[in-house]
Amino acid sequence: MVAGPSPLLDVRSEQEFVLRVRKEVQRGKLPPDVADNFENLYYNYKNEVLQNGDPNAYQIMLSNMMDLFDRILLDAESPFTFQPYHKAIREPFDYYTFGQNYIRPLVDFR
């Protein structure tokens, strides 16, 4: 089920965000297929998060997706290769906390 428009939805922010993704493709910083997949993920994640009933759901969703997009851009510029064994990366960006924050709005803790 796709969530309908939220009264909290700041369409201008969403439009600016989607335009930013497309501009990165035009600048050659992001492959078109990655941008397409990200946009699909964005809308699917948004639809699910907005159903959780949290009055701050839109802001949480947008913040999480902006963080994810920044990580995607960084990886497109300088891909990270995981070794078979590695230590958790907690600085300068805490990937563990990001993962928790990204999944939290999708879980019904009741």
C-alpha positions in Angstrom: 0.0 0.0 0.0 1.3 3.4 -0.9 0.9 6.2 1.6 -1.0 9.2 0.6 0.2 12.8 0.9 1.2 13.6 4.5 0.2 17.0 6.0 3.8 17.1 7.2 5.2 16.6 3.6 7.4 19.5 2.6 7.1 19.0 -1.1 9.8 21.6 -1.9 12.4 19.7 0.2 11.5 16.5 -1.5 11.7 18.0 -4.9 15.0 19.6 -4.1 16.3 16.3 -2.9 15.3 14.4 -6.0 16.8 17.2 -8.2 20.0 16.9 -6.2 20.2 13.2 -7.1 19.6 14.0 -10.8 22.2 16.8 -10.8 24.8 14.4 -9.5 24.1 12.2 -12.5 24.4 15.1 -14.9 27.7 16.1 -13.2 29.0 12.6 -13.8 29.4 11.9 -10.1 26.7 9.2 -10.0 25.9 6.5 -12.5 22.4 6.7 -13.9 21.5 3.2 -12.8 22.6 3.9 -9.2 20.5 7.1 -9.2 17.4 5.2 -10.6 17.8 2.5 -7.9 18.2 5.2 -5.2 15.1 7.0 -6.3 13.1 3.8 -6.2 14.5 3.0 -2.8 13.7 6.6 -1.6 10.0 6.3 -2.6 9.6 2.8 -1.2 11.3 3.8 2.1 9.2 7.0 2.3 6.0 5.1 1.7 6.8 2.6 4.5 8.1 5.1 7.0 5.1 7.4 6.6 2.8 4.6 7.7 4.4 4.2 11.1 2.3 6.9 12.8 5.2 9.0 14.1 4.4 12.7 13.7 8.1 13.2 12.8 8.2 10.4 10.3 8.7 12.6 7.2 11.6 14.5 8.8 13.2 11.2 10.0 12.8 9.6 6.6 14.3 12.6 4.7 17.2 12.8 7.1 18.0 9.1 6.8 17.8 9.3 3.0 20.0 12.3 2.9 22.6 10.5 5.0 22.4 7.5 2.8 22.7 9.6 -0.4 25.8 11.3 1.0 27.3 7.8 1.7 26.5 6.7 -1.8 28.2 9.8 -3.3 31.3 9.2 -1.2 31.4 5.5 -2.3 30.9 6.4 -5.9 34.0 8.7 -5.6 36.1 6.4 -3.5 34.8 2.9 -3.2 35.5 1.1 0.1 36.7 -2.4 -0.1 35.9 -4.6 2.9 38.5 -7.1 3.9 37.4 -10.6 5.1 37.9 -9.3 8.6 37.6 -5.7 9.7 36.9 -3.5 12.7 33.6 -1.6 12.8 33.9 1.9 11.4 32.5 4.3 13.9 34.4 7.5 12.9 34.2 9.9 11.1 30.8 8.4 10.2 29.1 5.9 12.5 27.7 3.3 10.1 26.3 1.2 12.9 24.2 4.0 14.3 23.1 5.0 10.8 21.9 1.4 10.2 20.0 1.5 13.5 18.4 4.8 12.7 17.6 3.8 9.1 15.7 0.6 10.2 14.1 1.9 13.4 11.2 3.7 11.6 10.3 0.4 9.8 9.9 -1.6 13.0 6.7 -1.8 15.0 8.0 -2.1 18.5 4.5 -2.6 19.9 
